[in-house]
Amino acid sequence: MELEPFSDVALLPASSTNSVKIHINFGGKMRSAKFDLVTDKGTYPVALTPSAGELVNPLLLSESEFDELAKGLRGMHECKLALPPIDDKSAEEIREKVELLLP
């Protein structure tokens, strides 16, 4: 995890606000970025946790590049099974449609 600190706020008068941007590279992990916010009044612990959508970056691929990468995807999304013969006509229609979805 990389944290790019924001610039110091030298003076913040009473009843005023100041906005700063902080850049955190979470490295694709859902771990919280923990750091201390230090003021003349004390130190305050801060924990920022990204939402899953903030960890996703777009990757532009051609269709052939996508197909090549997709060939390497194996795991829990796969399901191989043999369906038994079915006598009921509506069940047979369902079976045919399911078989279209199976690789």
Salt bridges, closest charged atoms under 4 A:
GLU68 OE1 - LYS71 NZ 3.65
GLU93 OE2 - LYS89 NZ 3.81
GLU99 OE2 - ARG95 NE 3.30
